[in-house]
Amino acid sequence: MSAACNILESVFKVYIQDERLEIPNKQDLSSVWKIVREHIGFNSKEIADDDLKKILSGLLSVVDGIGAFRAQASSAHGQGRTIYKLKSRHARLTVNSAHTMALFVMETWDERCTK
């Protein structure tokens, strides 16, 4: 779960630095994602197509889920009493979702830079 979070944090931090945006004090996934999301214009409410809006809304919540999952289920913060019994398929789902979101951000960014 840490790998998925690290993938997204790295892409978002590079975006923030390259776009010369203000780096947030707290550099966790949620904080850097908020800066990128606002700057790149990822707002599902602004999309007219209902089907595309559903897909984008789901992807936006994937980022929040990955951040929460890392905090709760990975070894990054130590274990509490609740121990998650994750399987390989959960890890693949999480990492593949992070890759999909990272690629979507990079392609959107590239498209905006070439206009």
NORHUZI-V195881 format. One record per residue. N is the residue number from 1. RES is the residue in one small letter. PSI is psi as a letter, one per 20 degrees, with the letter a starting at -180 (999 if undefined). OMEGA is omega in degrees with one decimal (999 if undefined). Layout:
n=N res=RES psi=PSI omega=OMEGA
n=N res=RES psi=PSI omega=OMEGA
This chain:
n=1 res=m psi=h omega=177.9
n=2 res=s psi=h omega=-178.6
n=3 res=a psi=g omega=-179.6
n=4 res=a psi=g omega=179.7
n=5 res=c psi=g omega=-179.6
n=6 res=n psi=h omega=177.8
n=7 res=i psi=g omega=-177.3
n=8 res=l psi=g omega=179.3
n=9 res=e psi=g omega=-179.1
n=10 res=s psi=g omega=179.2
n=11 res=v psi=g omega=-177.1
n=12 res=f psi=h omega=178.3
n=13 res=k psi=h omega=176.2
n=14 res=v psi=g omega=177.9
n=15 res=y psi=g omega=-178.6
n=16 res=i psi=g omega=-179.4
n=17 res=q psi=g omega=-177.8
n=18 res=d psi=h omega=178.5
n=19 res=e psi=j omega=178.9
n=20 res=r psi=l omega=176.9
n=21 res=l psi=r omega=179.2
n=22 res=e psi=p omega=179.2
n=23 res=i psi=p omega=-179.1
n=24 res=p psi=q omega=178.1
n=25 res=n psi=g omega=178.1
n=26 res=k psi=o omega=-174.1
n=27 res=q psi=k omega=175.3
n=28 res=d psi=r omega=-175.7
n=29 res=l psi=g omega=-177.6
n=30 res=s psi=g omega=-177.2
n=31 res=s psi=g omega=180.0
n=32 res=v psi=h omega=177.3
n=33 res=w psi=g omega=-179.5
n=34 res=k psi=g omega=179.8
n=35 res=i psi=g omega=-178.2
n=36 res=v psi=g omega=-177.3
n=37 res=r psi=g omega=-180.0
n=38 res=e psi=g omega=-176.8
n=39 res=h psi=g omega=-176.2
n=40 res=i psi=i omega=175.9
n=41 res=g psi=k omega=177.5
n=42 res=f psi=n omega=177.6
n=43 res=n psi=o omega=-175.5
n=44 res=s psi=h omega=-179.9
n=45 res=k psi=h omega=-177.4
n=46 res=e psi=i omega=-178.1
n=47 res=i psi=p omega=-176.2
n=48 res=a psi=h omega=-176.5
n=49 res=d psi=o omega=-175.9
n=50 res=d psi=h omega=-178.8
n=51 res=d psi=g omega=177.2
n=52 res=l psi=h omega=177.7
n=53 res=k psi=g omega=179.0
n=54 res=k psi=g omega=-179.5
n=55 res=i psi=g omega=-179.3
n=56 res=l psi=g omega=178.2
n=57 res=s psi=g omega=177.3
n=58 res=g psi=g omega=178.3
n=59 res=l psi=h omega=179.0
n=60 res=l psi=h omega=179.4
n=61 res=s psi=h omega=175.1
n=62 res=v psi=g omega=179.9
n=63 res=v psi=g omega=178.1
n=64 res=d psi=g omega=179.6
n=65 res=g psi=h omega=179.4
n=66 res=i psi=g omega=177.7
n=67 res=g psi=g omega=-180.0
n=68 res=a psi=g omega=-179.6
n=69 res=f psi=g omega=178.8
n=70 res=r psi=g omega=-178.4
n=71 res=a psi=h omega=-174.0
n=72 res=q psi=h omega=-169.0
n=73 res=a psi=i omega=-177.5
n=74 res=s psi=r omega=178.1
n=75 res=s psi=j omega=-175.4
n=76 res=a psi=h omega=-176.8
n=77 res=h psi=j omega=-177.4
n=78 res=g psi=r omega=-178.2
n=79 res=q psi=q omega=171.7
n=80 res=g psi=b omega=179.9
n=81 res=r psi=h omega=179.8
n=82 res=t psi=p omega=178.9
n=83 res=i psi=p omega=-180.0
n=84 res=y psi=p omega=177.8
n=85 res=k psi=m omega=-176.9
n=86 res=l psi=q omega=178.1
n=87 res=k psi=r omega=-179.6
n=88 res=s psi=h omega=-178.9
n=89 res=r psi=h omega=177.2
n=90 res=h psi=g omega=178.7
n=91 res=a psi=g omega=178.8
n=92 res=r psi=g omega=178.4
n=93 res=l psi=g omega=-177.4
n=94 res=t psi=g omega=-179.1
n=95 res=v psi=g omega=178.4
n=96 res=n psi=h omega=176.0
n=97 res=s psi=g omega=177.9
n=98 res=a psi=g omega=177.9
n=99 res=h psi=g omega=179.4
n=100 res=t psi=g omega=-179.3
n=101 res=m psi=g omega=179.4
n=102 res=a psi=g omega=179.8
n=103 res=l psi=g omega=179.1
n=104 res=f psi=g omega=178.0
n=105 res=v psi=g omega=-177.8
n=106 res=m psi=h omega=178.7
n=107 res=e psi=h omega=177.1
n=108 res=t psi=g omega=178.7
n=109 res=w psi=g omega=179.3
n=110 res=d psi=g omega=179.5
n=111 res=e psi=g omega=-179.9
n=112 res=r psi=h omega=179.6
n=113 res=c psi=h omega=-177.2
n=114 res=t psi=i omega=179.5
n=115 res=k psi=999 omega=999
